[in-house]
Amino acid sequence: MSKQVISTTSAPGAIGPYSQAVQIGDFVFTSGQLGLNPETGEFGSGVQEQARLALGNVKAILEAAGSSLDKVVKTTVFLKDMNDFAAVNEIYASFFSEPYPARSAVEVARLPKDGLVEIETIATLK
């Protein structure tokens, strides 16, 4: 199986030597998405707006690959502050429905560009 790079202008471009997503077989692996507005490159104000933007960016990338949020099987949520878990969870719940994907959530020392949240996913194409 060969891997295919997925790219869209509907989400912020990569800020380093990586792809927005990679497809291999029937799976799409998104890179972590920060809460950046894809049009301005600016962070959303506060953790909830950043979570909303991050998930919107994930959605755009998945759609560019021919997948969607309802085909996500696993997410990883990276938080600058675990005290923001409930606030991010509220936004997260508005993007996903049952059956929910598997998920990990971890607090990290620092995120790129000093973001407050970063979210990555694994989704299927079928």
N, C-alpha and C positions, 0 to 999 in steps of 0.2 A: 504494500500500500504506500502510495506517495502522499505527502502532506501538501495541502493547499493553503496558501496564505489568504486570510480574509481581511479586507480593508474597506472602510467606508468614511466618507467625509461627514457623515451624520453623527460621528463621535470624535472626541479629540484624538489626534494622531499620536503615535508612539513618541515618547520623549527619550528614547534610547534605542539600542540595537535589539528590538523585539517587534513582534507583530501584534496587531490588535487582537487577532485570533488565528487559530490554526485548525483546519479540518483534516481529520484522518479517518477514513472509513465513514461510518455513520455518526461520528462524534465531532463536536466543535468545542474547543478549549479556548475560552476568552482570557486575555491577560487581565490583570487587576485594573479596574476602572475607578478613577478618582471622581469626586464630585465636581467636575469641571463643566462649565457651559460650553458645548461644542462650537458655538458661534463666536464667543468672546474669549475663550480660554481662561476665564476667571472662575474662581471657586464660588459655590453658592454660599450664602451667609448662614452659618450655623450647621450643625451636624445633620439635622433633618433635611434641609435643602441639599446638602452635599450627598446624602444617601439617595434622595430622589433623582438627582442628576446622574449619580453613578449607575443606578439601576436603569435609567433612561439610556445611558450610553451602552450598557450591556445589551439592552433590548435592541438598539439600533444595529449593533454588531451582529447579534444573533440573526436578526432579520436579513442582513446583508449576506449571511451564510445560508439562508433558506431554512432557518430554524426559528424558534420563538421562546418566550419565557415559559410557556406551558410545557416545553420539552426539556427544561433544565432538570437535571438529575442530581446535581451537587453544586453547592455554593460555598465559598469561603468569604467571610466578612472580617476585615482587618479594621480594628478600632484604635484610634489614638488614646481613648479613655473608655474603659469598660463601663464607667458610670453612664455612658451614652447608649448602652445596650437597649434599654426600653424604648428610647426615642427612635433609634434606628429600626428596631423591630416593628414599630408602628408603621413606618414607611414601607419596610420590607413586605409586611403583610398585605399592603395595598397593591403590590405588584405580582404576588403569587397566590394561587388558590390550591385547594386540595386536589389531588394528593401533593403535599408540599415536597420540594426537593430535600435531600439530605443537606445538612449545613454544619459548618464549623464557624465559630466566632472567637477571635483572639484579640487581645490587646497587644499592641506593638509599641516599641519605643518611639518610632518616628516613621512617617509615611512620606513618599515623594512630594516635593513642593510643600511640605508641612500640612498636607491634607488631614482631615479628621476621620475619614472613612475611605476604604478601598474594597471593591467587591469583584470577585472572579467567579466564573461559572464553568461547568461542563454540561453540555446539552447534546441531545440526539437530533438527527435530521428526520427521523421517522416518527 
